[in-house]
Amino acid sequence: MGDRSSSPGPDGPLLALVGSGDRRYREYILAALAPHFRLWLLDAIEPSWHRPYLTGFTLVDTHDPAALVGAVRRIGSEVAPVAGLFSYDEWVIDATAIAVEQLGLPGSPPQAVAACRDKAATRRILAGHGVDQPRSVAVTGQVEAVEAAASIGYPVVVKARRLAGSIGVQRVEDEQGLVPAYRAADAVVFPGVVRDGADVLVEEYLDGPEISVDSAVVDGNVIPLALARKQTGLAPYFEETVHLIDGADPLLADEALNDQLHRIHSGLGLTDGMTHTEFRLTRDGPRLIEINARLSGDFIPYLGELATGVDFAVAAGQVATGCYSTSRPTRRRVAGIRFLYPPVDCRILDLRVRTDLLGPEVHAAVATGQPGQDLALPPRGFLSRYGYVIAVADSVEQTNAELERAHDIIELEYKPI
């Protein structure tokens, strides 16, 4: 079954979490949940840093819905009934959704979650629901990719159909660049992600600022919690370098954006859970890039709590256990994060956080790399970050000014490779 540890929180609902992820990017979620829930971890690896937050754990194949169902039922018979089951891990949310349905717990139907994982399915389903999207073609080979790009018109975006985090996504300007972009997208692999069939998308490139909206969905009602404005770098790739949340962002009240949010969720059949929806703000209004049926990554939930006072992680636990209460903002600040990438492929020789440069608006400065580590930029590697800086201030200008100093705050000494 697993190992029991002392409960760090009150006698709240027993919440089962599937997968845990990288401590550097996910520990804040467990820390937020532990005071409100008895937290039980279902994971394929023995917990280590997780233990202070857990009531207990079970070792299980997190990609196997039947194994998850069996584990939850055993916990229910031997410990206490499990009130909710959820995951923020993109690679196991399909299996989690199937288990949730079989257990009769709060959550969206598995087919709705699967449609979010499959970008081609998202496009196909929402085409009939009045959702503005880029033109998109799923292709099975280089010839089809060239034909699709010609029909759409350059520039186009080439991406893998079932991946996330902008991994392997590339802007292509002309036919000469299309075949290598197709090969790169087709070659990207990730543990637990099936690659088969028409597995690469060729899409219309949309111009305009990028945003994302994180929402709680309860009984089919979409409740936007915060809006993040995004910056990307390392063109022609789309590595996400900055996210910024203004707790008073007026765009959250935009009628066209909220109409699109509701059309997207209802069209896909999402009923209960957390979602992360990405848009481009074009001259013709917001157009959908993609939607994820989970908490967002890149510390966006943490930024949301810093900017608004609403804890997205706690909201996720409440939705999963069927006890969500409307979360009202308690502050209006601006929180942002900048992720740091090296200028070239390199080996880290040294990393230093310049604590003497930390002003009152710098909330955190963290070196995530370590000496001896190799960092490869796209297309040889993705998400090759060596640190991040989080800033919180009373204005967008103040926050951005602090984020601009991030490369000075975390000094990288490296050797090109």
C-alpha positions in Angstrom: 0.0 0.0 0.0 2.6 2.6 1.0 4.0 4.4 3.9 2.1 6.5 6.4 3.5 9.7 7.8 2.1 12.2 10.3 -0.4 14.5 8.8 0.8 18.1 8.5 -2.6 19.7 8.2 -6.0 19.6 9.8 -8.6 16.8 9.5 -9.7 18.1 6.1 -10.8 16.0 3.1 -8.5 13.3 1.9 -7.1 14.4 -1.4 -5.1 12.1 -3.7 -2.5 13.7 -5.9 -1.3 11.7 -9.0 2.4 12.5 -9.7 4.5 15.2 -8.1 7.0 16.5 -10.6 10.2 18.5 -10.1 10.6 19.8 -6.6 12.1 23.1 -7.8 8.9 23.9 -9.8 6.2 22.1 -7.9 6.9 22.0 -4.1 4.9 25.2 -3.6 1.7 23.3 -4.6 2.1 20.6 -2.0 3.0 23.3 0.6 -0.2 25.2 -0.3 -2.5 22.1 -0.2 -1.1 20.5 3.0 -2.8 22.9 5.5 -6.2 22.4 3.9 -6.2 18.7 3.0 -4.9 15.3 4.1 -2.7 14.8 1.1 -2.0 11.3 -0.3 0.5 10.9 -3.1 0.1 8.4 -5.8 3.4 8.2 -7.6 5.8 5.8 -9.4 8.8 6.9 -7.3 9.4 6.8 -3.5 8.7 10.2 -2.0 11.5 12.2 -0.5 11.1 15.9 -0.2 7.3 15.3 -0.3 7.0 13.5 3.0 6.5 16.6 5.3 3.3 17.4 3.3 1.8 13.9 3.1 -0.6 11.9 5.2 0.6 8.9 3.2 1.6 7.6 -0.2 1.1 4.7 -2.6 3.6 3.5 -5.2 1.7 2.9 -8.5 1.9 3.2 -12.2 0.6 6.7 -12.8 -0.1 6.0 -16.5 -2.5 3.1 -15.6 -6.1 4.1 -14.8 -6.9 0.7 -13.4 -4.0 0.8 -11.1 -5.0 4.3 -9.9 -8.6 3.1 -9.3 -7.3 0.1 -7.3 -5.0 2.2 -5.2 -7.7 4.8 -4.3 -10.2 2.0 -3.4 -7.5 0.4 -1.1 -6.9 3.7 0.5 -10.6 4.1 1.0 -11.0 0.7 2.7 -7.8 0.8 4.8 -7.4 4.5 5.7 -10.4 6.8 4.8 -12.6 7.6 1.8 -10.8 9.7 -0.8 -12.8 12.8 -1.5 -10.9 13.9 -4.6 -8.3 12.8 -7.1 -6.4 15.2 -9.4 -3.1 15.8 -11.1 -1.2 18.9 -12.4 1.1 16.6 -14.5 0.3 17.0 -18.2 1.6 13.5 -19.0 -0.8 11.6 -16.6 -4.0 13.7 -16.6 -5.6 11.3 -19.2 -5.2 8.4 -16.9 -6.2 10.5 -13.9 -9.4 11.6 -15.6 -10.4 8.0 -16.5 -9.8 7.0 -12.8 -11.8 10.0 -11.6 -14.8 9.0 -13.7 -14.7 5.3 -12.7 -14.5 6.3 -9.0 -17.4 8.8 -9.3 -15.3 11.7 -8.1 -15.6 15.3 -9.2 -13.9 16.0 -12.5 -14.4 16.5 -16.2 -15.2 13.6 -18.5 -12.1 11.8 -19.8 -13.0 12.5 -23.4 -13.0 16.3 -22.6 -9.6 16.0 -21.0 -8.3 13.9 -23.9 -9.5 16.5 -26.4 -7.4 19.2 -24.5 -4.3 16.9 -24.7 -4.8 16.4 -28.5 -4.4 19.8 -30.2 -5.9 18.5 -33.4 -9.0 17.3 -31.6 -9.3 20.6 -29.8 -9.4 22.4 -33.2 -11.8 19.9 -34.7 -14.3 20.0 -31.9 -14.3 23.8 -31.4 -14.6 24.5 -35.1 -18.4 24.1 -34.7 -18.7 26.2 -31.6 -17.9 29.6 -32.8 -14.4 29.6 -31.4 -11.8 31.8 -33.2 -8.7 29.6 -33.9 -5.8 29.6 -36.4 -6.2 27.4 -39.5 -4.6 24.1 -38.7 -3.8 20.9 -40.6 -2.6 17.6 -39.0 0.0 16.0 -41.3 1.7 12.6 -41.6 4.8 13.4 -43.5 6.9 16.1 -45.1 5.0 16.2 -48.4 1.7 16.8 -46.5 3.4 19.4 -44.4 4.6 21.4 -47.4 1.2 21.2 -49.0 -0.5 22.4 -45.8 1.8 25.3 -45.4 1.2 26.4 -49.0 -2.5 26.3 -48.5 -2.4 28.3 -45.2 0.3 30.8 -46.3 3.6 31.6 -44.7 4.6 32.2 -42.0 3.3 29.1 -40.3 3.8 27.4 -37.0 4.9 23.8 -36.8 4.3 21.8 -33.6 3.8 18.4 -32.2 0.2 17.4 -31.7 0.3 16.1 -28.1 3.2 17.9 -26.4 3.1 21.0 -24.1 5.3 23.8 -22.8 6.1 25.0 -26.3 8.4 22.0 -26.7 9.4 21.7 -30.4 7.1 24.6 -31.5 8.7 26.6 -34.3 7.8 29.5 -36.6 8.6 28.9 -40.3 9.0 31.7 -42.8 9.2 29.8 -46.1 9.2 26.3 -47.7 13.0 26.0 -47.3 12.6 26.0 -43.5 9.5 23.8 -43.4 11.1 20.3 -43.8 13.7 20.7 -41.0 10.9 22.2 -38.8 8.7 19.2 -39.5 11.5 16.8 -38.8 12.3 18.5 -35.5 8.6 18.5 -34.3 8.2 14.9 -35.4 11.4 13.8 -33.5 10.5 15.3 -30.1 9.7 12.6 -27.6 8.6 12.7 -24.0 8.1 9.8 -21.5 4.5 8.6 -21.6 3.5 10.5 -24.7 2.3 8.4 -27.6 3.5 9.6 -31.0 1.6 8.1 -33.9 -0.4 8.9 -37.0 -0.8 12.5 -38.2 1.2 13.7 -35.3 2.5 17.1 -36.4 0.3 20.2 -36.9 1.0 23.0 -39.4 -0.9 26.1 -38.3 -1.5 29.7 -39.3 0.8 32.1 -37.5 -1.1 34.6 -35.4 0.5 38.0 -34.7 -0.2 39.9 -31.4 0.5 39.6 -27.7 0.2 36.2 -26.0 -1.9 35.7 -22.8 -3.1 32.8 -20.7 -6.1 32.6 -18.5 -6.2 30.2 -15.5 -9.7 29.2 -14.5 -11.6 27.1 -12.0 -14.5 25.1 -13.6 -17.3 24.1 -11.3 -20.5 22.4 -12.6 -19.7 23.8 -16.1 -19.3 27.3 -14.9 -16.0 28.9 -15.9 -14.5 31.2 -13.2 -11.4 33.1 -14.4 -8.9 33.5 -11.6 -6.1 35.4 -13.3 -4.6 36.5 -16.6 -0.9 36.2 -17.4 0.8 38.1 -20.2 3.6 36.1 -21.8 6.9 36.8 -23.5 8.7 34.2 -25.6 12.3 34.0 -26.8 14.9 32.1 -28.8 13.1 32.7 -32.1 12.0 31.0 -34.3 11.2 28.8 -31.3 8.7 29.8 -28.6 10.5 29.2 -25.3 8.5 30.9 -22.6 10.7 33.5 -20.8 8.4 35.8 -18.9 4.9 35.6 -17.3 3.4 38.6 -15.7 0.1 38.8 -13.8 -1.5 42.2 -13.0 -4.1 41.6 -10.2 -6.1 44.5 -11.7 -5.7 43.6 -15.4 -8.8 45.0 -17.1 -8.7 42.4 -19.8 -10.1 39.9 -17.3 -13.4 41.7 -17.7 -13.3 41.8 -21.5 -16.6 40.5 -23.0 -15.0 39.0 -26.1 -12.4 37.1 -24.1 -14.9 35.7 -21.6 -17.3 34.7 -24.4 -14.5 32.7 -26.0 -13.6 31.1 -22.6 -17.1 29.9 -22.1 -17.5 28.7 -25.7 -14.2 26.7 -25.4 -15.1 25.0 -22.1 -18.6 24.2 -23.0 -17.7 23.0 -26.5 -15.1 20.6 -25.2 -17.4 19.4 -22.4 -15.2 20.5 -19.5 -17.3 20.5 -16.3 -15.0 20.4 -13.2 -11.4 21.1 -12.7 -8.7 23.7 -13.4 -7.8 24.9 -16.9 -5.0 27.0 -18.5 -6.2 28.6 -21.8 -3.7 30.4 -24.1 -4.7 33.1 -26.6 -3.2 35.5 -29.1 -4.7 39.0 -29.0 -5.0 39.7 -32.7 -6.4 42.7 -34.5 -9.6 40.7 -34.9 -9.8 39.8 -31.2 -8.7 36.8 -29.0 -7.9 33.6 -30.9 -7.3 30.3 -29.1 -3.8 28.8 -29.2 -4.5 25.8 -26.9 -6.2 24.8 -23.6 -4.8 22.5 -20.9 -7.1 20.7 -18.4 -4.9 21.2 -15.4 -3.1 23.8 -13.3 -0.6 25.7 -15.3 3.2 25.4 -14.9 6.0 27.9 -14.9 4.9 29.2 -11.4 1.9 30.9 -12.9 -0.4 29.7 -10.1 2.1 31.0 -7.6 2.3 34.4 -9.4 -1.5 34.5 -9.3 -1.5 34.1 -5.5 1.1 36.8 -5.1 -0.8 39.2 -7.3 -4.4 38.5 -6.2 -4.3 36.6 -2.9 -6.2 33.7 -4.5 -4.4 30.4 -4.1 -4.9 28.4 -7.3 -3.5 25.3 -5.7 -6.1 25.3 -2.9 -8.8 26.1 -5.5 -7.7 23.0 -7.4 -8.0 20.9 -4.3 -11.4 22.3 -3.5 -12.7 21.7 -7.1 -11.4 18.1 -7.0 -13.1 17.4 -3.7 -16.4 19.1 -4.6 -16.1 21.9 -2.0 -15.1 24.9 -4.0 -16.1 28.3 -2.6 -15.7 31.4 -4.7 -12.2 32.9 -4.3 -12.2 36.6 -4.1 -9.0 38.7 -4.6 -7.6 40.2 -1.4 -4.9 42.2 -3.1 -4.1 43.9 -6.4 -0.4 43.7 -7.2 1.7 42.8 -10.2 3.8 39.6 -10.0 6.1 38.4 -12.7 8.8 35.8 -13.4 11.7 35.7 -15.8 13.4 32.4 -16.7 17.0 32.6 -17.7 18.6 30.9 -20.7 22.2 30.9 -21.7 23.2 32.7 -24.9 24.7 29.6 -26.5 24.9 25.8 -25.8 27.2 25.6 -22.8 28.5 23.8 -19.8 27.9 25.6 -16.5 31.1 26.5 -14.7 29.5 28.5 -11.9 26.2 30.1 -10.8 26.0 32.9 -8.3 22.9 34.7 -6.9 23.9 38.3 -6.3 22.1 38.9 -3.0 23.5 42.4 -2.9 21.4 43.3 -5.9 18.1 42.1 -4.4 15.7 45.0 -3.9 12.4 44.9 -2.0 10.5 44.0 -5.2 12.5 40.8 -5.8 10.5 38.0 -4.2 12.8 35.2 -5.2 16.0 34.6 -7.2 16.8 30.9 -7.7 19.6 29.2 -9.6 18.1 26.0 -11.0 21.3 24.8 -12.8 24.4 23.5 -11.2 28.2 23.5 -12.1 29.0 20.8 -14.7 25.5 20.7 -16.2 25.2 21.0 -20.0 22.5 23.3 -21.4 21.4 23.0 -25.0 19.2 25.5 -26.8 16.5 24.6 -29.3 16.4 22.5 -31.4 19.0 20.5 -29.5 17.3 21.0 -26.2 14.2 22.7 -24.7 13.5 24.4 -21.4 17.2 24.7 -20.8 17.0 27.3 -18.0 19.6 28.0 -15.4 17.5 30.1 -13.0 14.6 32.5 -12.5 13.7 35.7 -10.8 10.3 36.5 -9.4 9.4 40.2 -8.7 6.3 41.7 -7.1 5.5 45.4 -7.2 2.6 47.9 -7.3 2.8 48.5 -11.1 3.6 46.7 -14.3 6.5 49.1 -14.9 8.1 48.4 -11.5 7.8 44.7 -11.9 9.2 44.7 -15.4 12.1 46.9 -14.3 13.1 44.3 -11.7 12.8 41.4 -14.2 15.0 43.2 -16.7 17.8 42.9 -14.1 17.4 39.1 -13.8 20.6 38.3 -15.7 22.6 40.5 -13.4 21.0 39.1 -10.3 21.9 35.5 -11.3 25.4 35.4 -12.8 26.2 32.6 -15.1 29.8 31.5 -15.8 29.9 29.1 -18.7 32.0 27.3 -21.3 30.5 27.1 -24.8 30.1 23.6 -26.2 
